[in-house]
Amino acid sequence: MLRVATDHFSHSDTGRARRANEDAYFARAPVFVVADGMGGAQAGEVASRLAIEAFERGLRDGADASGEELLAERVQEANQKIHEMSQSAQERVGMGTTITAAHVGEHDVAIAHVGDSRAYRLRAGEFTRLTEDHS
């Protein structure tokens, strides 16, 4: 019998090079998501927030879906919303975000990701990278 155990912690740091924090995250079992916006000005912050909102809505709307289906639907919705928003104003052209999301089921974990925000597994004190960067 496989048991999936999770602990989570969230922290975001703007760092020394930037003034604005374009990171966003969502953690409510069984779904955990991080998004790192890009696009300058406030565009990256908007993109990462739109991505997180798609996952927040998905928990209410996708109760019957499998973990993989739920993640795929939410990533597609986030992409559509971000694309629409990027077309609505000149200062948002080119905005985007990375997304790394996990759905922790009773017997498995599904992961979806876009970009270079990585997912890792910690087991017996060892980190193993589970995703490959897209950029």
N, CA, C and O atoms as CSV, one atom per row, in Angstrom:
chain,resi,resn,atom,element,x,y,z
A,1,MET,N,N,0.842,-1.181,0.000
A,1,MET,CA,C,0.000,0.000,0.000
A,1,MET,C,C,0.885,1.242,0.000
A,1,MET,O,O,1.768,1.385,0.846
A,2,LEU,N,N,0.648,2.115,-0.932
A,2,LEU,CA,C,1.393,3.365,-1.046
A,2,LEU,C,C,0.740,4.419,-0.167
A,2,LEU,O,O,-0.476,4.607,-0.211
A,3,ARG,N,N,1.542,5.099,0.623
A,3,ARG,CA,C,1.039,6.215,1.412
A,3,ARG,C,C,1.747,7.468,0.961
A,3,ARG,O,O,2.975,7.511,0.884
A,4,VAL,N,N,0.976,8.478,0.668
A,4,VAL,CA,C,1.530,9.761,0.265
A,4,VAL,C,C,1.405,10.702,1.452
A,4,VAL,O,O,0.300,10.974,1.922
A,5,ALA,N,N,2.528,11.195,1.931
A,5,ALA,CA,C,2.534,12.138,3.050
A,5,ALA,C,C,3.059,13.471,2.552
A,5,ALA,O,O,4.015,13.519,1.777
A,6,THR,N,N,2.442,14.542,2.993
A,6,THR,CA,C,2.883,15.863,2.562
A,6,THR,C,C,3.005,16.806,3.747
A,6,THR,O,O,2.223,16.759,4.696
A,7,ASP,N,N,3.987,17.639,3.660
A,7,ASP,CA,C,4.124,18.821,4.497
A,7,ASP,C,C,4.385,19.947,3.524
A,7,ASP,O,O,5.029,19.740,2.496
A,8,HIS,N,N,3.900,21.124,3.827
A,8,HIS,CA,C,4.199,22.228,2.926
A,8,HIS,C,C,4.505,23.488,3.716
A,8,HIS,O,O,4.054,23.680,4.845
A,9,PHE,N,N,5.278,24.324,3.081
A,9,PHE,CA,C,5.687,25.605,3.633
A,9,PHE,C,C,5.771,26.577,2.471
A,9,PHE,O,O,6.243,26.215,1.394
A,10,SER,N,N,5.324,27.793,2.673
A,10,SER,CA,C,5.358,28.789,1.600
A,10,SER,C,C,6.139,30.010,2.045
A,10,SER,O,O,5.947,30.523,3.148
A,11,HIS,N,N,7.017,30.464,1.179
A,11,HIS,CA,C,7.760,31.699,1.410
A,11,HIS,C,C,8.192,32.237,0.058
A,11,HIS,O,O,8.630,31.478,-0.807
A,12,SER,N,N,8.072,33.519,-0.122
A,12,SER,CA,C,8.485,34.138,-1.375
A,12,SER,C,C,9.345,35.349,-1.053
A,12,SER,O,O,9.024,36.129,-0.157
A,13,ASP,N,N,10.435,35.501,-1.784
A,13,ASP,CA,C,11.382,36.582,-1.557
A,13,ASP,C,C,11.616,37.316,-2.870
A,13,ASP,O,O,11.943,36.692,-3.881
A,14,THR,N,N,11.455,38.620,-2.863
A,14,THR,CA,C,11.655,39.420,-4.063
A,14,THR,C,C,13.101,39.374,-4.531
A,14,THR,O,O,13.373,39.455,-5.729
A,15,GLY,N,N,14.011,39.247,-3.605
A,15,GLY,CA,C,15.429,39.225,-3.960
A,15,GLY,C,C,15.989,40.630,-4.044
A,15,GLY,O,O,15.292,41.606,-3.765
A,16,ARG,N,N,17.251,40.727,-4.429
A,16,ARG,CA,C,17.940,42.021,-4.461
A,16,ARG,C,C,17.771,42.756,-5.773
A,16,ARG,O,O,17.897,43.980,-5.816
A,17,ALA,N,N,17.490,42.036,-6.839
A,17,ALA,CA,C,17.475,42.647,-8.169
A,17,ALA,C,C,16.129,43.253,-8.553
A,17,ALA,O,O,16.060,44.033,-9.503
A,18,ARG,N,N,15.067,42.917,-7.841
A,18,ARG,CA,C,13.738,43.365,-8.257
A,18,ARG,C,C,13.034,44.127,-7.150
A,18,ARG,O,O,13.294,43.932,-5.963
A,19,ARG,N,N,12.140,44.996,-7.574
A,19,ARG,CA,C,11.326,45.734,-6.610
A,19,ARG,C,C,9.993,45.053,-6.366
A,19,ARG,O,O,9.485,45.054,-5.245
A,20,ALA,N,N,9.425,44.468,-7.416
A,20,ALA,CA,C,8.109,43.846,-7.311
A,20,ALA,C,C,8.255,42.336,-7.214
A,20,ALA,O,O,9.149,41.741,-7.816
A,21,ASN,N,N,7.375,41.740,-6.458
A,21,ASN,CA,C,7.348,40.292,-6.341
A,21,ASN,C,C,6.270,39.758,-7.276
A,21,ASN,O,O,5.091,40.072,-7.114
A,22,GLU,N,N,6.671,38.955,-8.245
A,22,GLU,CA,C,5.732,38.414,-9.225
A,22,GLU,C,C,5.367,36.969,-8.910
A,22,GLU,O,O,4.796,36.278,-9.753
A,23,ASP,N,N,5.690,36.508,-7.705
A,23,ASP,CA,C,5.381,35.144,-7.294
A,23,ASP,C,C,3.979,35.076,-6.704
A,23,ASP,O,O,3.486,36.039,-6.117
A,24,ALA,N,N,3.353,33.927,-6.870
A,24,ALA,CA,C,2.070,33.658,-6.227
A,24,ALA,C,C,2.029,32.167,-5.915
A,24,ALA,O,O,2.687,31.368,-6.581
A,25,TYR,N,N,1.261,31.801,-4.908
A,25,TYR,CA,C,1.151,30.391,-4.566
A,25,TYR,C,C,-0.216,30.097,-3.978
A,25,TYR,O,O,-0.934,30.988,-3.523
A,26,PHE,N,N,-0.546,28.824,-4.003
A,26,PHE,CA,C,-1.822,28.345,-3.484
A,26,PHE,C,C,-1.567,26.977,-2.869
A,26,PHE,O,O,-0.952,26.115,-3.496
A,27,ALA,N,N,-2.032,26.781,-1.663
A,27,ALA,CA,C,-1.843,25.492,-0.996
A,27,ALA,C,C,-3.096,25.155,-0.206
A,27,ALA,O,O,-3.333,25.685,0.880
A,28,ARG,N,N,-3.887,24.264,-0.775
A,28,ARG,CA,C,-5.048,23.726,-0.069
A,28,ARG,C,C,-5.210,22.286,-0.544
A,28,ARG,O,O,-5.625,22.030,-1.675
A,29,ALA,N,N,-4.877,21.361,0.337
A,29,ALA,CA,C,-4.924,19.948,-0.050
A,29,ALA,C,C,-6.264,19.647,-0.724
A,29,ALA,O,O,-7.328,20.023,-0.233
A,30,PRO,N,N,-6.178,18.973,-1.840
A,30,PRO,CA,C,-5.073,18.180,-2.368
A,30,PRO,C,C,-4.224,18.892,-3.423
A,30,PRO,O,O,-3.405,18.254,-4.084
A,31,VAL,N,N,-4.413,20.228,-3.592
A,31,VAL,CA,C,-3.728,20.941,-4.678
A,31,VAL,C,C,-2.732,21.949,-4.112
A,31,VAL,O,O,-3.038,22.697,-3.183
A,32,PHE,N,N,-1.520,21.948,-4.702
A,32,PHE,CA,C,-0.450,22.863,-4.313
A,32,PHE,C,C,0.131,23.459,-5.587
A,32,PHE,O,O,0.487,22.726,-6.510
A,33,VAL,N,N,0.232,24.800,-5.645
A,33,VAL,CA,C,0.635,25.474,-6.883
A,33,VAL,C,C,1.586,26.620,-6.571
A,33,VAL,O,O,1.394,27.346,-5.595
A,34,VAL,N,N,2.620,26.783,-7.406
A,34,VAL,CA,C,3.449,27.981,-7.395
A,34,VAL,C,C,3.467,28.552,-8.806
A,34,VAL,O,O,3.457,27.815,-9.792
A,35,ALA,N,N,3.493,29.882,-8.882
A,35,ALA,CA,C,3.546,30.579,-10.169
A,35,ALA,C,C,4.528,31.731,-10.037
A,35,ALA,O,O,4.503,32.466,-9.051
A,36,ASP,N,N,5.389,31.885,-11.028
A,36,ASP,CA,C,6.392,32.949,-11.046
A,36,ASP,C,C,6.159,33.775,-12.298
A,36,ASP,O,O,6.499,33.358,-13.405
A,37,GLY,N,N,5.574,34.951,-12.110
A,37,GLY,CA,C,5.213,35.800,-13.237
A,37,GLY,C,C,6.405,36.408,-13.938
A,37,GLY,O,O,7.495,36.522,-13.377
A,38,MET,N,N,6.169,36.798,-15.191
A,38,MET,CA,C,7.198,37.470,-15.987
A,38,MET,C,C,6.508,38.451,-16.914
A,38,MET,O,O,5.334,38.285,-17.245
A,39,GLY,N,N,7.228,39.455,-17.323
A,39,GLY,CA,C,6.654,40.405,-18.259
A,39,GLY,C,C,6.836,41.848,-17.865
A,39,GLY,O,O,6.391,42.740,-18.587
A,40,GLY,N,N,7.472,42.103,-16.750
A,40,GLY,CA,C,7.760,43.477,-16.361
A,40,GLY,C,C,6.546,44.230,-15.862
A,40,GLY,O,O,5.420,43.734,-15.900
A,41,ALA,N,N,6.803,45.445,-15.391
A,41,ALA,CA,C,5.776,46.300,-14.782
A,41,ALA,C,C,4.965,45.445,-13.815
A,41,ALA,O,O,5.531,44.725,-12.993
A,42,GLN,N,N,3.646,45.523,-13.913
A,42,GLN,CA,C,2.813,44.679,-13.069
A,42,GLN,C,C,2.296,43.472,-13.829
A,42,GLN,O,O,1.521,42.686,-13.286
A,43,ALA,N,N,2.710,43.315,-15.065
A,43,ALA,CA,C,2.169,42.247,-15.904
A,43,ALA,C,C,2.462,40.863,-15.334
A,43,ALA,O,O,1.579,40.005,-15.339
A,44,GLY,N,N,3.661,40.625,-14.851
A,44,GLY,CA,C,3.998,39.319,-14.295
A,44,GLY,C,C,3.203,39.003,-13.053
A,44,GLY,O,O,2.772,37.868,-12.847
A,45,GLU,N,N,3.012,40.015,-12.226
A,45,GLU,CA,C,2.211,39.831,-11.018
A,45,GLU,C,C,0.776,39.472,-11.377
A,45,GLU,O,O,0.171,38.608,-10.741
A,46,VAL,N,N,0.231,40.130,-12.391
A,46,VAL,CA,C,-1.131,39.844,-12.854
A,46,VAL,C,C,-1.209,38.419,-13.393
A,46,VAL,O,O,-2.147,37.689,-13.071
A,47,ALA,N,N,-0.243,38.018,-14.204
A,47,ALA,CA,C,-0.253,36.681,-14.804
A,47,ALA,C,C,-0.197,35.589,-13.738
A,47,ALA,O,O,-0.954,34.621,-13.807
A,48,SER,N,N,0.682,35.731,-12.764
A,48,SER,CA,C,0.790,34.697,-11.734
A,48,SER,C,C,-0.479,34.639,-10.890
A,48,SER,O,O,-0.906,33.560,-10.479
A,49,ARG,N,N,-1.079,35.793,-10.632
A,49,ARG,CA,C,-2.332,35.815,-9.859
A,49,ARG,C,C,-3.465,35.144,-10.641
A,49,ARG,O,O,-4.251,34.392,-10.064
A,50,LEU,N,N,-3.556,35.410,-11.956
A,50,LEU,CA,C,-4.579,34.762,-12.781
A,50,LEU,C,C,-4.410,33.244,-12.765
A,50,LEU,O,O,-5.395,32.508,-12.707
A,51,ALA,N,N,-3.180,32.784,-12.816
A,51,ALA,CA,C,-2.924,31.341,-12.783
A,51,ALA,C,C,-3.415,30.731,-11.476
A,51,ALA,O,O,-4.077,29.693,-11.478
A,52,ILE,N,N,-3.093,31.371,-10.378
A,52,ILE,CA,C,-3.512,30.859,-9.073
A,52,ILE,C,C,-5.029,30.867,-8.956
A,52,ILE,O,O,-5.611,29.924,-8.420
A,53,GLU,N,N,-5.672,31.910,-9.446
A,53,GLU,CA,C,-7.140,31.976,-9.396
A,53,GLU,C,C,-7.779,30.833,-10.175
A,53,GLU,O,O,-8.820,30.319,-9.765
A,54,ALA,N,N,-7.180,30.429,-11.285
A,54,ALA,CA,C,-7.713,29.301,-12.060
A,54,ALA,C,C,-7.704,28.025,-11.217
A,54,ALA,O,O,-8.636,27.224,-11.295
A,55,PHE,N,N,-6.667,27.835,-10.421
A,55,PHE,CA,C,-6.606,26.650,-9.573
A,55,PHE,C,C,-7.563,26.754,-8.394
A,55,PHE,O,O,-8.159,25.753,-7.996
A,56,GLU,N,N,-7.721,27.950,-7.828
A,56,GLU,CA,C,-8.670,28.123,-6.726
A,56,GLU,C,C,-10.081,27.769,-7.180
A,56,GLU,O,O,-10.803,27.063,-6.476
A,57,ARG,N,N,-10.475,28.257,-8.356
A,57,ARG,CA,C,-11.797,27.933,-8.914
A,57,ARG,C,C,-11.912,26.441,-9.200
A,57,ARG,O,O,-12.972,25.847,-9.008
A,58,GLY,N,N,-10.834,25.847,-9.653
A,58,GLY,CA,C,-10.846,24.442,-10.039
A,58,GLY,C,C,-11.169,23.497,-8.907
A,58,GLY,O,O,-11.726,22.425,-9.143
A,59,LEU,N,N,-10.837,23.861,-7.693
A,59,LEU,CA,C,-11.169,22.995,-6.567
A,59,LEU,C,C,-12.668,22.914,-6.367
A,59,LEU,O,O,-13.189,21.878,-5.952
A,60,ARG,N,N,-13.358,23.992,-6.658
A,60,ARG,CA,C,-14.818,23.988,-6.536
A,60,ARG,C,C,-15.467,23.303,-7.732
A,60,ARG,O,O,-16.451,22.577,-7.588
A,61,ASP,N,N,-14.896,23.546,-8.928
A,61,ASP,CA,C,-15.531,23.085,-10.161
A,61,ASP,C,C,-15.165,21.662,-10.557
A,61,ASP,O,O,-15.935,21.012,-11.264
A,62,GLY,N,N,-14.018,21.161,-10.127
A,62,GLY,CA,C,-13.508,19.902,-10.658
A,62,GLY,C,C,-13.495,18.754,-9.675
A,62,GLY,O,O,-12.582,17.930,-9.698
A,63,ALA,N,N,-14.494,18.686,-8.811
A,63,ALA,CA,C,-14.496,17.680,-7.751
A,63,ALA,C,C,-14.491,16.248,-8.283
A,63,ALA,O,O,-13.962,15.355,-7.621
A,64,ASP,N,N,-15.064,16.010,-9.454
A,64,ASP,CA,C,-15.159,14.649,-9.985
A,64,ASP,C,C,-13.992,14.268,-10.889
A,64,ASP,O,O,-13.891,13.110,-11.293
A,65,ALA,N,N,-13.122,15.192,-11.212
A,65,ALA,CA,C,-12.019,14.931,-12.140
A,65,ALA,C,C,-10.867,14.224,-11.425
A,65,ALA,O,O,-10.691,14.362,-10.215
A,66,SER,N,N,-10.085,13.463,-12.200
A,66,SER,CA,C,-8.859,12.880,-11.645
A,66,SER,C,C,-7.853,14.003,-11.416
A,66,SER,O,O,-8.034,15.116,-11.909
A,67,GLY,N,N,-6.800,13.710,-10.672
A,67,GLY,CA,C,-5.769,14.718,-10.430
A,67,GLY,C,C,-5.162,15.237,-11.712
A,67,GLY,O,O,-4.992,16.445,-11.875
A,68,GLU,N,N,-4.828,14.332,-12.634
A,68,GLU,CA,C,-4.244,14.741,-13.914
A,68,GLU,C,C,-5.213,15.597,-14.716
A,68,GLU,O,O,-4.817,16.611,-15.291
A,69,GLU,N,N,-6.483,15.196,-14.761
A,69,GLU,CA,C,-7.485,15.963,-15.508
A,69,GLU,C,C,-7.670,17.348,-14.906
A,69,GLU,O,O,-7.735,18.343,-15.629
A,70,LEU,N,N,-7.754,17.409,-13.589
A,70,LEU,CA,C,-7.948,18.696,-12.924
A,70,LEU,C,C,-6.783,19.630,-13.215
A,70,LEU,O,O,-6.998,20.798,-13.539
A,71,LEU,N,N,-5.553,19.138,-13.104
A,71,LEU,CA,C,-4.392,19.986,-13.363
A,71,LEU,C,C,-4.361,20.453,-14.809
A,71,LEU,O,O,-4.095,21.626,-15.072
A,72,ALA,N,N,-4.628,19.559,-15.750
A,72,ALA,CA,C,-4.625,19.933,-17.170
A,72,ALA,C,C,-5.683,20.988,-17.461
A,72,ALA,O,O,-5.413,21.953,-18.176
A,73,GLU,N,N,-6.878,20.815,-16.917
A,73,GLU,CA,C,-7.951,21.792,-17.120
A,73,GLU,C,C,-7.574,23.150,-16.550
A,73,GLU,O,O,-7.819,24.178,-17.182
A,74,ARG,N,N,-6.982,23.164,-15.365
A,74,ARG,CA,C,-6.635,24.426,-14.712
A,74,ARG,C,C,-5.507,25.136,-15.454
A,74,ARG,O,O,-5.542,26.358,-15.597
A,75,VAL,N,N,-4.515,24.399,-15.923
A,75,VAL,CA,C,-3.428,25.019,-16.690
A,75,VAL,C,C,-3.980,25.609,-17.978
A,75,VAL,O,O,-3.603,26.717,-18.360
A,76,GLN,N,N,-4.865,24.888,-18.653
A,76,GLN,CA,C,-5.466,25.403,-19.889
A,76,GLN,C,C,-6.288,26.656,-19.621
A,76,GLN,O,O,-6.224,27.618,-20.386
A,77,GLU,N,N,-7.065,26.648,-18.531
A,77,GLU,CA,C,-7.851,27.837,-18.197
A,77,GLU,C,C,-6.939,29.011,-17.875
A,77,GLU,O,O,-7.184,30.128,-18.331
A,78,ALA,N,N,-5.901,28.774,-17.103
A,78,ALA,CA,C,-4.960,29.846,-16.767
A,78,ALA,C,C,-4.337,30.420,-18.029
A,78,ALA,O,O,-4.239,31.639,-18.173
A,79,ASN,N,N,-3.918,29.562,-18.937
A,79,ASN,CA,C,-3.314,30.012,-20.190
A,79,ASN,C,C,-4.284,30.885,-20.984
A,79,ASN,O,O,-3.899,31.929,-21.511
A,80,GLN,N,N,-5.527,30.459,-21.067
A,80,GLN,CA,C,-6.528,31.231,-21.807
A,80,GLN,C,C,-6.743,32.605,-21.175
A,80,GLN,O,O,-6.756,33.614,-21.880
A,81,LYS,N,N,-6.909,32.652,-19.859
A,81,LYS,CA,C,-7.144,33.927,-19.162
A,81,LYS,C,C,-5.943,34.865,-19.310
A,81,LYS,O,O,-6.111,36.063,-19.537
A,82,ILE,N,N,-4.747,34.324,-19.183
A,82,ILE,CA,C,-3.543,35.153,-19.302
A,82,ILE,C,C,-3.408,35.680,-20.722
A,82,ILE,O,O,-3.075,36.848,-20.919
A,83,HIS,N,N,-3.663,34.834,-21.710
A,83,HIS,CA,C,-3.597,35.275,-23.109
A,83,HIS,C,C,-4.609,36.392,-23.370
A,83,HIS,O,O,-4.268,37.406,-23.979
A,84,GLU,N,N,-5.842,36.211,-22.916
A,84,GLU,CA,C,-6.873,37.239,-23.102
A,84,GLU,C,C,-6.450,38.554,-22.455
A,84,GLU,O,O,-6.596,39.619,-23.054
A,85,MET,N,N,-5.929,38.481,-21.236
A,85,MET,CA,C,-5.508,39.688,-20.525
A,85,MET,C,C,-4.331,40.348,-21.233
A,85,MET,O,O,-4.247,41.575,-21.281
A,86,SER,N,N,-3.423,39.547,-21.782
A,86,SER,CA,C,-2.248,40.117,-22.449
A,86,SER,C,C,-2.631,40.861,-23.721
A,86,SER,O,O,-1.895,41.736,-24.178
A,87,GLN,N,N,-3.773,40.518,-24.287
A,87,GLN,CA,C,-4.246,41.190,-25.495
A,87,GLN,C,C,-5.059,42.443,-25.184
A,87,GLN,O,O,-5.371,43.217,-26.089
A,88,SER,N,N,-5.406,42.650,-23.917
A,88,SER,CA,C,-6.328,43.727,-23.550
A,88,SER,C,C,-5.660,45.074,-23.304
A,88,SER,O,O,-6.340,46.100,-23.320
A,89,ALA,N,N,-4.352,45.102,-23.078
A,89,ALA,CA,C,-3.675,46.367,-22.782
A,89,ALA,C,C,-2.215,46.279,-23.221
A,89,ALA,O,O,-1.569,45.244,-23.056
A,90,GLN,N,N,-1.711,47.359,-23.773
A,90,GLN,CA,C,-0.342,47.387,-24.295
A,90,GLN,C,C,0.695,47.024,-23.236
A,90,GLN,O,O,1.659,46.321,-23.540
A,91,GLU,N,N,0.518,47.487,-22.005
A,91,GLU,CA,C,1.506,47.216,-20.959
A,91,GLU,C,C,1.510,45.752,-20.506
A,91,GLU,O,O,2.385,45.340,-19.744
A,92,ARG,N,N,0.544,44.977,-20.970
A,92,ARG,CA,C,0.487,43.558,-20.594
A,92,ARG,C,C,0.897,42.617,-21.726
A,92,ARG,O,O,0.899,41.399,-21.549
A,93,VAL,N,N,1.240,43.170,-22.875
A,93,VAL,CA,C,1.679,42.332,-23.997
A,93,VAL,C,C,2.930,41.567,-23.578
A,93,VAL,O,O,3.875,42.157,-23.056
A,94,GLY,N,N,2.937,40.276,-23.800
A,94,GLY,CA,C,4.088,39.447,-23.467
A,94,GLY,C,C,4.123,38.936,-22.046
A,94,GLY,O,O,5.062,38.239,-21.660
A,95,MET,N,N,3.110,39.274,-21.255
A,95,MET,CA,C,3.123,38.784,-19.877
A,95,MET,C,C,2.903,37.276,-19.855
A,95,MET,O,O,2.292,36.705,-20.758
A,96,GLY,N,N,3.408,36.657,-18.819
A,96,GLY,CA,C,3.247,35.220,-18.667
A,96,GLY,C,C,3.656,34.795,-17.275
A,96,GLY,O,O,3.978,35.624,-16.424
A,97,THR,N,N,3.639,33.508,-17.056
A,97,THR,CA,C,4.017,32.976,-15.757
A,97,THR,C,C,4.438,31.523,-15.897
A,97,THR,O,O,3.979,30.810,-16.789
A,98,THR,N,N,5.307,31.103,-15.013
A,98,THR,CA,C,5.543,29.675,-14.866
A,98,THR,C,C,4.426,29.133,-13.987
A,98,THR,O,O,3.799,29.883,-13.238
A,99,ILE,N,N,4.183,27.854,-14.078
A,99,ILE,CA,C,3.242,27.182,-13.178
A,99,ILE,C,C,3.836,25.820,-12.844
A,99,ILE,O,O,4.264,25.082,-13.732
A,100,THR,N,N,3.855,25.503,-11.581
A,100,THR,CA,C,4.133,24.142,-11.150
A,100,THR,C,C,3.060,23.781,-10.144
A,100,THR,O,O,2.889,24.451,-9.126
A,101,ALA,N,N,2.336,22.705,-10.446
A,101,ALA,CA,C,1.194,22.319,-9.626
A,101,ALA,C,C,1.248,20.830,-9.323
A,101,ALA,O,O,1.691,20.026,-10.142
A,102,ALA,N,N,0.792,20.486,-8.142
A,102,ALA,CA,C,0.711,19.081,-7.746
A,102,ALA,C,C,-0.666,18.796,-7.172
A,102,ALA,O,O,-1.222,19.597,-6.421
A,103,HIS,N,N,-1.199,17.657,-7.534
A,103,HIS,CA,C,-2.432,17.137,-6.941
A,103,HIS,C,C,-2.033,15.884,-6.176
A,103,HIS,O,O,-1.586,14.904,-6.772
A,104,VAL,N,N,-2.192,15.914,-4.862
A,104,VAL,CA,C,-1.781,14.798,-4.015
A,104,VAL,C,C,-3.003,13.938,-3.735
A,104,VAL,O,O,-3.885,14.314,-2.963
A,105,GLY,N,N,-3.034,12.776,-4.377
A,105,GLY,CA,C,-4.128,11.836,-4.180
A,105,GLY,C,C,-3.820,10.869,-3.058
A,105,GLY,O,O,-2.761,10.934,-2.435
A,106,GLU,N,N,-4.750,9.981,-2.812
A,106,GLU,CA,C,-4.576,8.997,-1.747
A,106,GLU,C,C,-3.435,8.029,-2.056
A,106,GLU,O,O,-2.732,7.578,-1.152
A,107,HIS,N,N,-3.257,7.712,-3.351
A,107,HIS,CA,C,-2.245,6.734,-3.734
A,107,HIS,C,C,-1.224,7.253,-4.731
A,107,HIS,O,O,-0.308,6.523,-5.110
A,108,ASP,N,N,-1.362,8.497,-5.162
A,108,ASP,CA,C,-0.438,9.010,-6.170
A,108,ASP,C,C,-0.360,10.529,-6.114
A,108,ASP,O,O,-1.137,11.191,-5.426
A,109,VAL,N,N,0.593,11.052,-6.854
A,109,VAL,CA,C,0.758,12.496,-6.995
A,109,VAL,C,C,0.840,12.799,-8.484
A,109,VAL,O,O,1.632,12.191,-9.205
A,110,ALA,N,N,0.018,13.741,-8.942
A,110,ALA,CA,C,0.075,14.200,-10.335
A,110,ALA,C,C,0.730,15.571,-10.336
A,110,ALA,O,O,0.466,16.390,-9.456
A,111,ILE,N,N,1.583,15.823,-11.320
A,111,ILE,CA,C,2.282,17.102,-11.423
A,111,ILE,C,C,2.087,17.666,-12.816
A,111,ILE,O,O,2.176,16.949,-13.812
A,112,ALA,N,N,1.817,18.973,-12.871
A,112,ALA,CA,C,1.771,19.703,-14.139
A,112,ALA,C,C,2.701,20.894,-13.997
A,112,ALA,O,O,2.769,21.514,-12.936
A,113,HIS,N,N,3.423,21.216,-15.077
A,113,HIS,CA,C,4.267,22.402,-14.981
A,113,HIS,C,C,4.532,22.989,-16.356
A,113,HIS,O,O,4.548,22.300,-17.375
A,114,VAL,N,N,4.738,24.298,-16.330
A,114,VAL,CA,C,5.070,25.077,-17.521
A,114,VAL,C,C,6.186,26.030,-17.113
A,114,VAL,O,O,6.045,26.765,-16.136
A,115,GLY,N,N,7.288,26.023,-17.849
A,115,GLY,CA,C,8.369,26.958,-17.562
A,115,GLY,C,C,9.491,26.339,-16.762
A,115,GLY,O,O,9.808,25.160,-16.919
A,116,ASP,N,N,10.097,27.157,-15.891
A,116,ASP,CA,C,11.283,26.706,-15.169
A,116,ASP,C,C,11.138,26.729,-13.650
A,116,ASP,O,O,12.138,26.763,-12.933
A,117,SER,N,N,9.916,26.711,-13.159
A,117,SER,CA,C,9.697,26.494,-11.724
A,117,SER,C,C,9.615,24.987,-11.524
A,117,SER,O,O,8.784,24.319,-12.139
A,118,ARG,N,N,10.459,24.466,-10.680
A,118,ARG,CA,C,10.643,23.015,-10.592
A,118,ARG,C,C,9.852,22.370,-9.461
A,118,ARG,O,O,9.503,23.010,-8.469
A,119,ALA,N,N,9.584,21.084,-9.647
A,119,ALA,CA,C,9.008,20.244,-8.594
A,119,ALA,C,C,10.079,19.248,-8.158
A,119,ALA,O,O,10.797,18.679,-8.979
A,120,TYR,N,N,10.166,19.057,-6.856
A,120,TYR,CA,C,11.115,18.111,-6.273
A,120,TYR,C,C,10.380,17.167,-5.328
A,120,TYR,O,O,9.331,17.509,-4.781
A,121,ARG,N,N,10.937,15.991,-5.147
A,121,ARG,CA,C,10.461,15.055,-4.130
A,121,ARG,C,C,11.551,14.962,-3.068
A,121,ARG,O,O,12.734,14.838,-3.385
A,122,LEU,N,N,11.138,15.025,-1.811
A,122,LEU,CA,C,12.053,14.812,-0.693
A,122,LEU,C,C,11.714,13.463,-0.076
A,122,LEU,O,O,10.613,13.255,0.434
A,123,ARG,N,N,12.672,12.558,-0.131
A,123,ARG,CA,C,12.468,11.228,0.436
A,123,ARG,C,C,13.765,10.806,1.118
A,123,ARG,O,O,14.839,10.837,0.518
A,124,ALA,N,N,13.644,10.415,2.375
A,124,ALA,CA,C,14.801,9.942,3.150
A,124,ALA,C,C,15.948,10.946,3.110
A,124,ALA,O,O,17.114,10.566,2.996
A,125,GLY,N,N,15.606,12.232,3.204
A,125,GLY,CA,C,16.620,13.274,3.243
A,125,GLY,C,C,17.228,13.637,1.906
A,125,GLY,O,O,18.145,14.458,1.859
A,126,GLU,N,N,16.753,13.058,0.817
A,126,GLU,CA,C,17.292,13.308,-0.527
A,126,GLU,C,C,16.251,14.006,-1.398
A,126,GLU,O,O,15.091,13.597,-1.444
A,127,PHE,N,N,16.680,15.066,-2.087
A,127,PHE,CA,C,15.821,15.741,-3.052
A,127,PHE,C,C,16.032,15.137,-4.437
A,127,PHE,O,O,17.165,14.910,-4.860
A,128,THR,N,N,14.935,14.882,-5.134
A,128,THR,CA,C,14.976,14.408,-6.511
A,128,THR,C,C,14.143,15.352,-7.362
A,128,THR,O,O,12.970,15.587,-7.070
A,129,ARG,N,N,14.749,15.894,-8.417
A,129,ARG,CA,C,14.005,16.789,-9.310
A,129,ARG,C,C,13.047,15.947,-10.148
A,129,ARG,O,O,13.439,14.932,-10.723
A,130,LEU,N,N,11.779,16.383,-10.211
A,130,LEU,CA,C,10.745,15.636,-10.923
A,130,LEU,C,C,10.368,16.250,-12.264
A,130,LEU,O,O,9.700,15.602,-13.070
A,131,THR,N,N,10.782,17.480,-12.516
A,131,THR,CA,C,10.400,18.167,-13.752
A,131,THR,C,C,11.641,18.655,-14.486
A,131,THR,O,O,12.702,18.833,-13.888
A,132,GLU,N,N,11.494,18.866,-15.772
A,132,GLU,CA,C,12.554,19.436,-16.604
A,132,GLU,C,C,12.123,20.831,-17.046
A,132,GLU,O,O,10.968,21.038,-17.418
A,133,ASP,N,N,13.043,21.781,-17.005
A,133,ASP,CA,C,12.730,23.161,-17.389
A,133,ASP,C,C,12.330,23.239,-18.859
A,133,ASP,O,O,12.892,22.546,-19.708
A,134,HIS,N,N,11.355,24.089,-19.141
A,134,HIS,CA,C,10.928,24.344,-20.517
A,134,HIS,C,C,11.674,25.507,-21.147
A,134,HIS,O,O,11.571,25.718,-22.356
A,135,SER,N,N,12.417,26.260,-20.361
A,135,SER,CA,C,13.136,27.412,-20.919
A,135,SER,C,C,14.585,27.404,-20.498
A,135,SER,O,O,15.342,28.299,-20.874
